[in-house]
Amino acid sequence: MLILTINSVPGRDIEALGIVKGSTIQSKHIGKDIGSGFKTIIGGELKAYTQMMDEARQIATDRMIGEAEALGADAIIGVRFSTSAIMQGAAEMLAFGTAVRYR
């Protein structure tokens, strides 16, 4: 599956199949939350949360691809990612784009 942030597939005529998306809500266990809370006092990267968001991005992307495959898509164009805080220590990751088929 070709995944592109641009709004076309270079060199291909395409047919739009519709919007596809994938999302997940992730959190870390209380021990990582407490450790990260202390880290905010001295500054620096919160590696547990960086890892959490990397995992969330992959899950959301995989779910988006699954929706596109179910439509018979060859590619997803205009792909974007969005995140939002759901509650303290939990975040939603959303991946979305337009599923297309080559003509």
N, CA, C and O atoms as a GROMACS GRO file, in nm:
protein
  412
    1MET      N    1   0.086  -0.118   0.000
    1MET     CA    2   0.000   0.000   0.000
    1MET      C    3   0.090   0.123   0.000
    1MET      O    4   0.176   0.139   0.087
    2LEU      N    5   0.069   0.209  -0.098
    2LEU     CA    6   0.143   0.334  -0.109
    2LEU      C    7   0.075   0.438  -0.020
    2LEU      O    8  -0.046   0.460  -0.032
    3ILE      N    9   0.151   0.500   0.068
    3ILE     CA   10   0.100   0.603   0.159
    3ILE      C   11   0.169   0.734   0.125
    3ILE      O   12   0.292   0.743   0.132
    4LEU      N   13   0.091   0.836   0.088
    4LEU     CA   14   0.149   0.965   0.048
    4LEU      C   15   0.082   1.080   0.121
    4LEU      O   16  -0.038   1.078   0.149
    5THR      N   17   0.162   1.181   0.153
    5THR     CA   18   0.105   1.303   0.211
    5THR      C   19   0.061   1.401   0.104
    5THR      O   20  -0.013   1.495   0.133
    6ILE      N   21   0.105   1.379  -0.019
    6ILE     CA   22   0.062   1.466  -0.130
    6ILE      C   23  -0.076   1.422  -0.178
    6ILE      O   24  -0.123   1.314  -0.144
    7ASN      N   25  -0.140   1.507  -0.257
    7ASN     CA   26  -0.279   1.481  -0.295
    7ASN      C   27  -0.296   1.416  -0.431
    7ASN      O   28  -0.400   1.430  -0.496
    8SER      N   29  -0.193   1.344  -0.475
    8SER     CA   30  -0.200   1.270  -0.602
    8SER      C   31  -0.096   1.160  -0.597
    8SER      O   32  -0.013   1.154  -0.506
    9VAL      N   33  -0.102   1.073  -0.697
    9VAL     CA   34   0.001   0.971  -0.714
    9VAL      C   35   0.073   1.007  -0.843
    9VAL      O   36   0.016   0.992  -0.951
   10PRO      N   37   0.196   1.053  -0.835
   10PRO     CA   38   0.268   1.098  -0.954
   10PRO      C   39   0.268   0.991  -1.064
   10PRO      O   40   0.300   0.874  -1.040
   11GLY      N   41   0.231   1.034  -1.185
   11GLY     CA   42   0.232   0.946  -1.300
   11GLY      C   43   0.115   0.850  -1.310
   11GLY      O   44   0.114   0.763  -1.397
   12ARG      N   45   0.016   0.865  -1.224
   12ARG     CA   46  -0.099   0.774  -1.224
   12ARG      C   47  -0.229   0.851  -1.230
   12ARG      O   48  -0.243   0.955  -1.166
   13ASP      N   49  -0.324   0.799  -1.306
   13ASP     CA   50  -0.462   0.847  -1.297
   13ASP      C   51  -0.527   0.768  -1.185
   13ASP      O   52  -0.510   0.646  -1.175
   14ILE      N   53  -0.601   0.838  -1.101
   14ILE     CA   54  -0.659   0.772  -0.984
   14ILE      C   55  -0.809   0.796  -0.975
   14ILE      O   56  -0.862   0.893  -1.029
   15GLU      N   57  -0.874   0.707  -0.905
   15GLU     CA   58  -1.015   0.718  -0.873
   15GLU      C   59  -1.026   0.721  -0.721
   15GLU      O   60  -0.979   0.630  -0.654
   16ALA      N   61  -1.089   0.825  -0.667
   16ALA     CA   62  -1.105   0.836  -0.522
   16ALA      C   63  -1.212   0.739  -0.474
   16ALA      O   64  -1.320   0.729  -0.533
   17LEU      N   65  -1.181   0.667  -0.367
   17LEU     CA   66  -1.274   0.570  -0.310
   17LEU      C   67  -1.340   0.621  -0.183
   17LEU      O   68  -1.447   0.573  -0.145
   18GLY      N   69  -1.278   0.718  -0.118
   18GLY     CA   70  -1.335   0.774   0.004
   18GLY      C   71  -1.233   0.793   0.113
   18GLY      O   72  -1.117   0.752   0.101
   19ILE      N   73  -1.277   0.855   0.218
   19ILE     CA   74  -1.192   0.882   0.334
   19ILE      C   75  -1.171   0.753   0.413
   19ILE      O   76  -1.265   0.676   0.434
   20VAL      N   77  -1.048   0.732   0.455
   20VAL     CA   78  -1.017   0.620   0.544
   20VAL      C   79  -0.946   0.677   0.666
   20VAL      O   80  -0.877   0.778   0.658
   21LYS      N   81  -0.964   0.610   0.779
   21LYS     CA   82  -0.901   0.657   0.902
   21LYS      C   83  -0.871   0.540   0.993
   21LYS      O   84  -0.926   0.431   0.979
   22GLY      N   85  -0.784   0.567   1.085
   22GLY     CA   86  -0.751   0.472   1.189
   22GLY      C   87  -0.718   0.551   1.314
   22GLY      O   88  -0.658   0.658   1.305
   23SER      N   89  -0.755   0.499   1.429
   23SER     CA   90  -0.726   0.572   1.552
   23SER      C   91  -0.702   0.475   1.666
   23SER      O   92  -0.739   0.358   1.661
   24THR      N   93  -0.638   0.527   1.769
   24THR     CA   94  -0.617   0.452   1.892
   24THR      C   95  -0.601   0.553   2.006
   24THR      O   96  -0.562   0.667   1.984
   25ILE      N   97  -0.631   0.509   2.125
   25ILE     CA   98  -0.606   0.589   2.245
   25ILE      C   99  -0.509   0.510   2.330
   25ILE      O  100  -0.534   0.394   2.363
   26GLN      N  101  -0.398   0.572   2.365
   26GLN     CA  102  -0.291   0.505   2.438
   26GLN      C  103  -0.263   0.575   2.570
   26GLN      O  104  -0.284   0.696   2.584
   27SER      N  105  -0.217   0.497   2.667
   27SER     CA  106  -0.171   0.554   2.793
   27SER      C  107  -0.057   0.468   2.846
   27SER      O  108  -0.040   0.354   2.803
   28LYS      N  109   0.017   0.521   2.938
   28LYS     CA  110   0.123   0.447   3.004
   28LYS      C  111   0.077   0.412   3.145
   28LYS      O  112  -0.010   0.477   3.201
   29HIS      N  113   0.137   0.306   3.201
   29HIS     CA  114   0.098   0.267   3.336
   29HIS      C  115   0.144   0.371   3.439
   29HIS      O  116   0.229   0.454   3.410
   30ILE      N  117   0.088   0.364   3.556
   30ILE     CA  118   0.109   0.466   3.660
   30ILE      C  119   0.257   0.487   3.694
   30ILE      O  120   0.298   0.599   3.722
   31GLY      N  121   0.337   0.380   3.690
   31GLY     CA  122   0.480   0.393   3.720
   31GLY      C  123   0.550   0.483   3.620
   31GLY      O  124   0.631   0.568   3.658
   32LYS      N  125   0.520   0.466   3.492
   32LYS     CA  126   0.579   0.551   3.388
   32LYS      C  127   0.527   0.694   3.400
   32LYS      O  128   0.601   0.789   3.376
   33ASP      N  129   0.400   0.708   3.438
   33ASP     CA  130   0.342   0.841   3.457
   33ASP      C  131   0.413   0.917   3.567
   33ASP      O  132   0.447   1.035   3.551
   34ILE      N  133   0.436   0.850   3.678
   34ILE     CA  134   0.505   0.914   3.791
   34ILE      C  135   0.648   0.949   3.753
   34ILE      O  136   0.695   1.059   3.782
   35GLY      N  137   0.718   0.855   3.689
   35GLY     CA  138   0.855   0.880   3.646
   35GLY      C  139   0.864   0.997   3.549
   35GLY      O  140   0.956   1.079   3.558
   36SER      N  141   0.768   1.005   3.458
   36SER     CA  142   0.768   1.116   3.362
   36SER      C  143   0.735   1.248   3.431
   36SER      O  144   0.785   1.353   3.391
   37GLY      N  145   0.652   1.242   3.534
   37GLY     CA  146   0.620   1.363   3.611
   37GLY      C  147   0.745   1.421   3.675
   37GLY      O  148   0.764   1.542   3.675
   38PHE      N  149   0.830   1.335   3.730
   38PHE     CA  150   0.956   1.382   3.788
   38PHE      C  151   1.048   1.438   3.681
   38PHE      O  152   1.120   1.535   3.704
   39LYS      N  153   1.047   1.377   3.563
   39LYS     CA  154   1.134   1.422   3.453
   39LYS      C  155   1.098   1.564   3.410
   39LYS      O  156   1.185   1.640   3.367
   40THR      N  157   0.969   1.602   3.420
   40THR     CA  158   0.929   1.737   3.381
   40THR      C  159   0.991   1.843   3.472
   40THR      O  160   1.002   1.959   3.432
   41ILE      N  161   1.031   1.805   3.591
   41ILE     CA  162   1.093   1.900   3.684
   41ILE      C  163   1.232   1.941   3.634
   41ILE      O  164   1.269   2.058   3.641
   42ILE      N  165   1.308   1.843   3.584
   42ILE     CA  166   1.445   1.873   3.540
   42ILE      C  167   1.456   1.895   3.390
   42ILE      O  168   1.558   1.944   3.341
   43GLY      N  169   1.352   1.859   3.317
   43GLY     CA  170   1.351   1.879   3.172
   43GLY      C  171   1.409   1.762   3.096
   43GLY      O  172   1.470   1.672   3.154
   44GLY      N  173   1.389   1.764   2.967
   44GLY     CA  174   1.440   1.659   2.882
   44GLY      C  175   1.327   1.580   2.817
   44GLY      O  176   1.209   1.602   2.844
   45GLU      N  177   1.366   1.489   2.730
   45GLU     CA  178   1.269   1.408   2.657
   45GLU      C  179   1.202   1.307   2.748
   45GLU      O  180   1.267   1.243   2.831
   46LEU      N  181   1.072   1.294   2.733
   46LEU     CA  182   0.995   1.194   2.806
   46LEU      C  183   0.988   1.069   2.717
   46LEU      O  184   0.893   1.049   2.642
   47LYS      N  185   1.091   0.986   2.728
   47LYS     CA  186   1.108   0.874   2.635
   47LYS      C  187   0.992   0.775   2.639
   47LYS      O  188   0.956   0.719   2.535
   48ALA      N  189   0.933   0.754   2.755
   48ALA     CA  190   0.819   0.662   2.763
   48ALA      C  191   0.703   0.713   2.680
   48ALA      O  192   0.633   0.635   2.616
   49TYR      N  193   0.682   0.845   2.680
   49TYR     CA  194   0.573   0.903   2.601
   49TYR      C  195   0.607   0.910   2.452
   49TYR      O  196   0.519   0.896   2.367
   50THR      N  197   0.734   0.932   2.421
   50THR     CA  198   0.777   0.928   2.281
   50THR      C  199   0.750   0.789   2.224
   50THR      O  200   0.698   0.775   2.113
   51GLN      N  201   0.787   0.686   2.299
   51GLN     CA  202   0.763   0.548   2.256
   51GLN      C  203   0.613   0.521   2.244
   51GLN      O  204   0.569   0.458   2.148
   52MET      N  205   0.535   0.569   2.340
   52MET     CA  206   0.390   0.550   2.335
   52MET      C  207   0.331   0.611   2.209
   52MET      O  208   0.247   0.549   2.144
   53MET      N  209   0.374   0.732   2.173
   53MET     CA  210   0.319   0.798   2.055
   53MET      C  211   0.367   0.731   1.926
   53MET      O  212   0.292   0.725   1.829
   54ASP      N  213   0.489   0.680   1.924
   54ASP     CA  214   0.537   0.604   1.807
   54ASP      C  215   0.450   0.480   1.786
   54ASP      O  216   0.410   0.449   1.674
   55GLU      N  217   0.422   0.408   1.895
   55GLU     CA  218   0.337   0.289   1.888
   55GLU      C  219   0.196   0.327   1.842
   55GLU      O  220   0.137   0.258   1.759
   56ALA      N  221   0.142   0.435   1.896
   56ALA     CA  222   0.008   0.479   1.861
   56ALA      C  223  -0.001   0.517   1.714
   56ALA      O  224  -0.099   0.486   1.647
   57ARG      N  225   0.102   0.585   1.662
   57ARG     CA  226   0.106   0.623   1.521
   57ARG      C  227   0.104   0.500   1.431
   57ARG      O  228   0.035   0.497   1.329
   58GLN      N  229   0.179   0.396   1.470
   58GLN     CA  230   0.184   0.273   1.390
   58GLN      C  231   0.050   0.200   1.393
   58GLN      O  232   0.004   0.151   1.290
   59ILE      N  233  -0.013   0.193   1.510
   59ILE     CA  234  -0.144   0.128   1.520
   59ILE      C  235  -0.248   0.203   1.436
   59ILE      O  236  -0.324   0.141   1.362
   60ALA      N  237  -0.251   0.335   1.448
   60ALA     CA  238  -0.348   0.415   1.371
   60ALA      C  239  -0.324   0.399   1.222
   60ALA      O  240  -0.420   0.388   1.145
   61THR      N  241  -0.197   0.398   1.178
   61THR     CA  242  -0.165   0.380   1.037
   61THR      C  243  -0.210   0.243   0.989
   61THR      O  244  -0.268   0.231   0.881
   62ASP      N  245  -0.183   0.139   1.067
   62ASP     CA  246  -0.223   0.004   1.029
   62ASP      C  247  -0.375  -0.007   1.014
   62ASP      O  248  -0.424  -0.073   0.923
   63ARG      N  249  -0.448   0.057   1.103
   63ARG     CA  250  -0.595   0.054   1.096
   63ARG      C  251  -0.646   0.130   0.973
   63ARG      O  252  -0.742   0.088   0.909
   64MET      N  253  -0.582   0.242   0.942
   64MET     CA  254  -0.618   0.318   0.822
   64MET      C  255  -0.593   0.234   0.697
   64MET      O  256  -0.677   0.230   0.607
   65ILE      N  257  -0.480   0.167   0.691
   65ILE     CA  258  -0.447   0.081   0.578
   65ILE      C  259  -0.550  -0.031   0.567
   65ILE      O  260  -0.591  -0.065   0.456
   66GLY      N  261  -0.592  -0.089   0.678
   66GLY     CA  262  -0.692  -0.193   0.677
   66GLY      C  263  -0.823  -0.147   0.613
   66GLY      O  264  -0.884  -0.221   0.536
   67GLU      N  265  -0.865  -0.024   0.646
   67GLU     CA  266  -0.987   0.031   0.585
   67GLU      C  267  -0.968   0.049   0.435
   67GLU      O  268  -1.059   0.021   0.357
   68ALA      N  269  -0.851   0.096   0.394
   68ALA     CA  270  -0.824   0.118   0.252
   68ALA      C  271  -0.821  -0.015   0.176
   68ALA      O  272  -0.874  -0.024   0.066
   69GLU      N  273  -0.759  -0.115   0.233
   69GLU     CA  274  -0.755  -0.246   0.169
   69GLU      C  275  -0.895  -0.305   0.152
   69GLU      O  276  -0.924  -0.369   0.051
   70ALA      N  277  -0.982  -0.283   0.251
   70ALA     CA  278  -1.119  -0.332   0.242
   70ALA      C  279  -1.195  -0.266   0.127
   70ALA      O  280  -1.289  -0.325   0.073
   71LEU      N  281  -1.154  -0.145   0.089
   71LEU     CA  282  -1.216  -0.075  -0.025
   71LEU      C  283  -1.152  -0.112  -0.158
   71LEU      O  284  -1.200  -0.071  -0.263
   72GLY      N  285  -1.044  -0.189  -0.155
   72GLY     CA  286  -0.973  -0.226  -0.276
   72GLY      C  287  -0.878  -0.119  -0.324
   72GLY      O  288  -0.849  -0.111  -0.443
   73ALA      N  289  -0.829  -0.036  -0.232
   73ALA     CA  290  -0.740   0.075  -0.269
   73ALA      C  291  -0.600   0.028  -0.303
   73ALA      O  292  -0.552  -0.074  -0.253
   74ASP      N  293  -0.536   0.105  -0.389
   74ASP     CA  294  -0.395   0.084  -0.422
   74ASP      C  295  -0.305   0.178  -0.342
   74ASP      O  296  -0.187   0.150  -0.321
   75ALA      N  297  -0.362   0.290  -0.296
   75ALA     CA  298  -0.284   0.391  -0.226
   75ALA      C  299  -0.375   0.474  -0.136
   75ALA      O  300  -0.498   0.472  -0.149
   76ILE      N  301  -0.312   0.547  -0.046
   76ILE     CA  302  -0.382   0.646   0.036
   76ILE      C  303  -0.308   0.777   0.017
   76ILE      O  304  -0.187   0.784   0.040
   77ILE      N  305  -0.380   0.880  -0.025
   77ILE     CA  306  -0.317   1.011  -0.049
   77ILE      C  307  -0.367   1.112   0.054
   77ILE      O  308  -0.468   1.090   0.120
   78GLY      N  309  -0.294   1.222   0.065
   78GLY     CA  310  -0.334   1.329   0.156
   78GLY      C  311  -0.332   1.284   0.302
   78GLY      O  312  -0.412   1.332   0.382
   79VAL      N  313  -0.242   1.194   0.336
   79VAL     CA  314  -0.239   1.138   0.472
   79VAL      C  315  -0.195   1.243   0.572
   79VAL      O  316  -0.099   1.317   0.550
   80ARG      N  317  -0.267   1.248   0.682
   80ARG     CA  318  -0.238   1.340   0.792
   80ARG      C  319  -0.250   1.264   0.924
   80ARG      O  320  -0.318   1.162   0.932
   81PHE      N  321  -0.183   1.316   1.026
   81PHE     CA  322  -0.193   1.262   1.161
   81PHE      C  323  -0.240   1.373   1.253
   81PHE      O  324  -0.205   1.490   1.236
   82SER      N  325  -0.320   1.336   1.349
   82SER     CA  326  -0.369   1.431   1.448
   82SER      C  327  -0.366   1.364   1.584
   82SER      O  328  -0.388   1.243   1.596
   83THR      N  329  -0.340   1.442   1.685
   83THR     CA  330  -0.340   1.387   1.821
   83THR      C  331  -0.413   1.482   1.914
   83THR      O  332  -0.417   1.603   1.890
   84SER      N  333  -0.470   1.426   2.018
   84SER     CA  334  -0.535   1.509   2.118
   84SER      C  335  -0.526   1.440   2.253
   84SER      O  336  -0.524   1.317   2.261
   85ALA      N  337  -0.521   1.518   2.357
   85ALA     CA  338  -0.520   1.465   2.493
   85ALA      C  339  -0.662   1.427   2.531
   85ALA      O  340  -0.754   1.507   2.518
   86ILE      N  341  -0.680   1.306   2.577
   86ILE     CA  342  -0.811   1.257   2.619
   86ILE      C  343  -0.829   1.282   2.768
   86ILE      O  344  -0.935   1.326   2.814
   87MET      N  345  -0.725   1.253   2.842
   87MET     CA  346  -0.720   1.277   2.987
   87MET      C  347  -0.574   1.278   3.027
   87MET      O  348  -0.487   1.251   2.943
   88GLN      N  349  -0.544   1.309   3.149
   88GLN     CA  350  -0.404   1.312   3.193
   88GLN      C  351  -0.338   1.177   3.166
   88GLN      O  352  -0.384   1.075   3.216
   89GLY      N  353  -0.230   1.177   3.088
   89GLY     CA  354  -0.156   1.054   3.062
   89GLY      C  355  -0.211   0.969   2.949
   89GLY      O  356  -0.158   0.860   2.924
   90ALA      N  357  -0.316   1.015   2.880
   90ALA     CA  358  -0.372   0.938   2.768
   90ALA      C  359  -0.391   1.030   2.648
   90ALA      O  360  -0.433   1.144   2.662
   91ALA      N  361  -0.358   0.977   2.530
   91ALA     CA  362  -0.369   1.057   2.409
   91ALA      C  363  -0.430   0.974   2.297
   91ALA      O  364  -0.409   0.853   2.288
   92GLU      N  365  -0.505   1.041   2.212
   92GLU     CA  366  -0.560   0.978   2.093
   92GLU      C  367  -0.471   1.011   1.974
   92GLU      O  368  -0.425   1.124   1.960
   93MET      N  369  -0.447   0.912   1.890
   93MET     CA  370  -0.375   0.933   1.765
   93MET      C  371  -0.471   0.897   1.653
   93MET      O  372  -0.532   0.790   1.655
   94LEU      N  373  -0.484   0.987   1.556
   94LEU     CA  374  -0.572   0.965   1.442
   94LEU      C  375  -0.490   0.979   1.314
   94LEU      O  376  -0.416   1.075   1.298
   95ALA      N  377  -0.504   0.882   1.225
   95ALA     CA  378  -0.443   0.887   1.092
   95ALA      C  379  -0.558   0.887   0.992
   95ALA      O  380  -0.652   0.809   1.006
   96PHE      N  381  -0.551   0.975   0.890
   96PHE     CA  382  -0.659   0.978   0.792
   96PHE      C  383  -0.607   1.023   0.657
   96PHE      O  384  -0.505   1.090   0.647
   97GLY      N  385  -0.680   0.984   0.553
   97GLY     CA  386  -0.644   1.020   0.417
   97GLY      C  387  -0.752   0.976   0.322
   97GLY      O  388  -0.860   0.935   0.364
   98THR      N  389  -0.724   0.984   0.193
   98THR     CA  390  -0.818   0.944   0.089
   98THR      C  391  -0.768   0.818   0.022
   98THR      O  392  -0.658   0.816  -0.033
   99ALA      N  393  -0.849   0.713   0.026
   99ALA     CA  394  -0.816   0.588  -0.042
   99ALA      C  395  -0.840   0.607  -0.192
   99ALA      O  396  -0.943   0.660  -0.233
  100VAL      N  397  -0.746   0.562  -0.273
  100VAL     CA  398  -0.757   0.573  -0.419
  100VAL      C  399  -0.721   0.441  -0.486
  100VAL      O  400  -0.647   0.359  -0.432
  101ARG      N  401  -0.776   0.425  -0.606
  101ARG     CA  402  -0.746   0.309  -0.690
  101ARG      C  403  -0.687   0.361  -0.820
  101ARG      O  404  -0.732   0.464  -0.872
  102TYR      N  405  -0.587   0.291  -0.872
  102TYR     CA  406  -0.530   0.330  -1.000
  102TYR      C  407  -0.629   0.297  -1.111
  102TYR      O  408  -0.698   0.195  -1.105
  103ARG      N  409  -0.637   0.382  -1.212
  103ARG     CA  410  -0.722   0.355  -1.328
  103ARG      C  411  -0.644   0.283  -1.434
  103ARG      O  412  -0.699   0.251  -1.540
   0.00000   0.00000   0.00000
